[in-house]
């Protein structure tokens, strides 16, 4: 993910796909946005299906400058998956 400028509010759209080509259904999904001070925001993702693809979406608004971690947790069947990405926010 590209770095952002402090004050930006931006959508994030995360593509979920099967590496084996099997069909699946995301039962639930949430996100957690954190920096060195701890968790800054968290919430549920919006789950959408478009053209046979599944997306998890959220809107982020980092409150300070520095490095951030975005962790997305989602459930498919009895499995829980976690994905993490990092980005910076400039003043």
Secondary structure, 3 states (H helix, E strand, C coil): CCCEECCCCEEEEEEECCCCCCCCCEEEEEEEEEECCEEEEEEECEEEEECCEEEEEEEECCCCCEEEEEEEEEEECCEEEEEEEEEEEEC
